[in-house]
Amino acid sequence: MARIGLAASDPDGLVATPVETVPRVLAPGGKGGGGKGGSGKSARGTTADVARIVAEAEERFAVVVYVGLPRHLSGKEGAATADARAFAARLVVALAAAGEAAEVRLVDERMTTVSAHQALHAAGRKTKRHRSVIDQAAAVIILQSALDAERAKGERAGELVEARTVPDTHE
C-alpha cells in the first residue's frame, strides 16, 4: 500500500522484467497507500501513481494491465483486497480517459512478496539493500505467472475489471 512495483513483458508476452517502483498516492476519499503529502492528483483528477501506470501502458502499447489482488492465505478478501479493487477501478477510468484500450485484470498475488524476498536473498542481496526493488520483483512474479497461465489456458488470466463496475471517483 506504500509502493507499486511495475513490470513489463516483451512484445511476445514471454518474459516479465522489472520496470520501476512507483510511490503510492492517496486515492480520492483518503483511501490507498501513503504517498507524499497531499492527494498527488493531476489536473484531470488522476493520482500521480495511476498517471504513471497509464503513461507506461501508453509507451509500451499495453494490451493488458495486471493488478495484484492480495487475498489472505485462506482466499478470503480483506481491506488490502478492497484497496486493490478500488485502485484497479481508478486505473480503468484513467486508461479510458487517456484513450487506451488496455484491459485491467486482477490476479491473485498471494505469496509473491515472500517469493520475491526469497529470490533476492538467494541472489545475495541483503534485506536492507533489496527493499527498493522488492515491489518490482513481486510485480515480475505476478506478471510472469499471468503470462504463463495465459499460455497454458489460451485465455487472459485473472478477473476483468469492467468500466460498468467502476464506482464514481469524482468528488
C-alpha positions, 0 to 999 in steps of 0.5 A: 500500500506504500509502493507499486512495483511495475513490470513489463513483458516483451512484445511476445508476452514471454518474459516479465522484467522489472520496470520501476517502483512507483510511490503510492498516492492517496486515492480520492476519499483518503483511501490507498497507500501513503504517498507524499503529502497531499492527494498527488492528483493531476489536473484531470483528477488522476493520482500521480501513481495511476498517471504513471501506470497509464503513461507506461501502458501508453509507451509500451502499447499495453494490451493488458494491465495486471493488478495484484489482488492480495487475498489472505492465505485462506482466499478470503478478501480483506481491506488490502483486497478492497484497496486493490479493487478500488485502485484497479477501478481508478486505473480503468477510468484513467486508461479510458480517459487517456484513450487506451484500450488496455484491459485491467485484470486482477490476479491473485498475488498471494505469496509473491512478496515472500517469493520475491524476498526469497529470490533476492536473498538467494541472489545475495542481496541483503534485506536492507539493500533489496527493499527498493526493488522488492515491489518490482520483483513481486510485480515480475512474479505476478506478471510472469505467472499471468503470462504463463497461465495465459499460455497454458489456458489460451485465455487472459488470466485473472478477473476483468475489471469492467468500466460498468463496475467502476464506482464514481471517483469524482468528488 
